[in-house]
Amino acid sequence: MKILITAAMFSALALTPASAKMMACTGENMAKSNGMMSGMPDGPGKMAMAKEMGMANMDISKGNMRGACMHYMKAQKMGATK
């Protein structure tokens, strides 16, 4: 049974398009996203991304990594739709 579940997980990962892959929720990747955000043109997308990154930083300071990662993933999606 474990083999079937493992095989299903690997096949699902193999079929995921490369554009759908997100960066992991780490401090290094958050720094990269902040750097990318500074290069974006001013507009509503940049403001929304800055808001999500700010909320992620606030959650990190409170010790809520789950909430921080949620906000970070939202910010990545906003940055990808520029």
Residue frames relative to the residue before (quaternion, step in Angstrom):
aa qw qx qy qz dx dy dz
M 1.0000 0.0000 0.0000 0.0000 0.00 0.00 0.00
K 0.6424 0.5279 -0.3226 0.4524 3.59 0.99 -0.87
I 0.6341 0.5390 -0.3311 0.4447 3.57 1.02 -0.77
L 0.6525 0.5134 -0.3180 0.4578 3.58 0.97 -0.80
I 0.6548 0.5037 -0.3132 0.4684 3.58 0.96 -0.83
T 0.6531 0.5094 -0.3094 0.4672 3.57 0.96 -0.88
A 0.6538 0.5088 -0.3105 0.4662 3.58 0.95 -0.86
A 0.6463 0.5130 -0.3215 0.4645 3.60 0.99 -0.77
M 0.6491 0.5127 -0.3226 0.4601 3.59 0.99 -0.78
F 0.6770 0.4851 -0.3013 0.4643 3.59 0.91 -0.85
S 0.6543 0.4987 -0.3279 0.4644 3.59 0.98 -0.70
A 0.6262 0.5204 -0.3406 0.4702 3.59 1.06 -0.67
L 0.6579 0.4949 -0.3123 0.4740 3.60 1.00 -0.76
A 0.6490 0.5261 -0.3196 0.4471 3.56 1.02 -0.74
L 0.7087 0.4555 -0.2604 0.4716 3.59 1.08 -0.67
T 0.5058 0.6422 -0.4280 0.3855 3.60 1.27 -0.10
P 0.4203 -0.7116 0.4904 0.2766 3.60 -0.72 0.97
A 0.6059 -0.5919 0.3923 0.3586 3.56 -1.11 0.69
S 0.6415 0.5419 -0.3380 0.4249 3.61 1.02 -0.66
A 0.6595 0.5202 -0.3103 0.4452 3.59 1.17 -0.48
K 0.5458 0.6189 -0.4102 0.3884 3.59 1.22 -0.22
M 0.2111 -0.7720 0.5933 0.0865 3.52 -0.96 0.99
M 0.5402 -0.5918 0.4772 0.3610 3.55 -1.24 0.41
A 0.5555 -0.6150 0.4481 0.3353 3.56 -1.10 0.71
C 0.5293 -0.6368 0.4726 0.3016 3.53 -1.23 0.54
T 0.3026 0.7300 -0.5533 0.2634 3.58 0.15 1.32
G 0.6572 -0.5186 0.3718 0.4011 3.55 -1.23 0.35
E 0.6359 0.5351 -0.3234 0.4524 3.57 1.04 -0.79
N 0.6861 0.4711 -0.2847 0.4757 3.58 0.92 -0.88
M 0.6115 0.5327 -0.3540 0.4659 3.59 1.08 -0.63
A 0.6338 0.5206 -0.3271 0.4694 3.58 1.04 -0.75
K 0.6306 0.5225 -0.3288 0.4703 3.59 1.03 -0.76
S 0.6561 0.5078 -0.3097 0.4644 3.58 0.97 -0.83
N 0.6308 0.5167 -0.3337 0.4732 3.58 1.04 -0.74
G 0.6429 0.5147 -0.3149 0.4718 3.58 1.03 -0.75
M 0.6476 0.5079 -0.3110 0.4753 3.56 1.01 -0.81
M 0.6407 0.5458 -0.3204 0.4347 3.55 1.03 -0.85
S 0.6457 0.5251 -0.3370 0.4402 3.60 1.00 -0.71
G 0.6757 0.4882 -0.2917 0.4691 3.59 1.17 -0.48
M 0.5307 0.6313 -0.4077 0.3918 3.59 1.26 -0.16
P 0.5086 -0.6175 0.4834 0.3554 3.60 -1.10 0.53
D 0.5802 -0.5893 0.4298 0.3625 3.54 -1.13 0.67
G 0.3523 0.7129 -0.5504 0.2545 3.54 -1.02 0.80
P 0.7397 -0.4200 0.2785 0.4459 3.54 -1.28 -0.02
G 0.6212 0.5522 -0.3489 0.4329 3.62 1.05 -0.66
K 0.6651 0.4939 -0.2962 0.4754 3.55 0.98 -0.87
M 0.6515 0.5157 -0.3171 0.4572 3.57 0.98 -0.80
A 0.6592 0.4990 -0.3078 0.4709 3.59 0.98 -0.83
M 0.6426 0.5120 -0.3200 0.4717 3.57 1.03 -0.79
A 0.6422 0.5153 -0.3224 0.4671 3.61 0.99 -0.80
K 0.6318 0.5307 -0.3293 0.4592 3.57 1.04 -0.77
E 0.6699 0.4894 -0.2983 0.4720 3.60 0.91 -0.89
M 0.6529 0.4991 -0.3224 0.4698 3.60 0.97 -0.79
G 0.6264 0.5305 -0.3291 0.4668 3.58 1.06 -0.70
M 0.6615 0.4872 -0.3040 0.4824 3.56 1.00 -0.83
A 0.6092 0.5332 -0.3516 0.4701 3.60 1.11 -0.64
N 0.6555 0.5043 -0.3131 0.4668 3.60 0.94 -0.86
M 0.6352 0.5263 -0.3301 0.4589 3.58 1.01 -0.77
D 0.6625 0.4984 -0.3054 0.4684 3.59 0.96 -0.85
I 0.6155 0.5351 -0.3504 0.4605 3.59 1.05 -0.71
S 0.6748 0.4985 -0.3071 0.4493 3.58 0.91 -0.88
K 0.6706 0.4686 -0.2912 0.4959 3.57 1.19 -0.49
G 0.5202 -0.6496 0.4079 0.3755 3.59 1.25 -0.23
N 0.5315 0.6222 -0.4022 0.4107 3.60 1.26 0.25
M 0.1178 -0.8400 0.5273 0.0499 3.59 0.25 1.25
R 0.6001 0.5622 -0.3711 0.4314 3.59 1.05 -0.62
G 0.6800 0.4718 -0.2811 0.4858 3.59 0.92 -0.89
A 0.6286 0.5388 -0.3322 0.4518 3.57 1.05 -0.78
C 0.6674 0.4904 -0.3023 0.4720 3.58 0.92 -0.85
M 0.6087 0.5455 -0.3535 0.4549 3.59 1.05 -0.70
H 0.6866 0.4671 -0.2853 0.4786 3.60 0.88 -0.92
Y 0.6303 0.5365 -0.3321 0.4523 3.57 1.04 -0.75
M 0.6523 0.5031 -0.3196 0.4683 3.60 0.96 -0.78
K 0.6255 0.5220 -0.3337 0.4744 3.59 1.05 -0.73
A 0.6498 0.5117 -0.3170 0.4642 3.58 0.98 -0.82
Q 0.6304 0.5298 -0.3365 0.4568 3.60 1.02 -0.73
K 0.6475 0.5156 -0.3197 0.4612 3.56 0.97 -0.84
M 0.6480 0.5100 -0.3169 0.4686 3.57 1.01 -0.80
G 0.6635 0.5030 -0.3030 0.4635 3.58 1.01 -0.77
A 0.6613 0.5122 -0.3046 0.4557 3.58 1.10 -0.63
T 0.7108 0.4514 -0.2598 0.4727 3.60 1.16 -0.48
K 0.3165 0.7597 -0.5156 0.2384 3.60 1.14 0.49
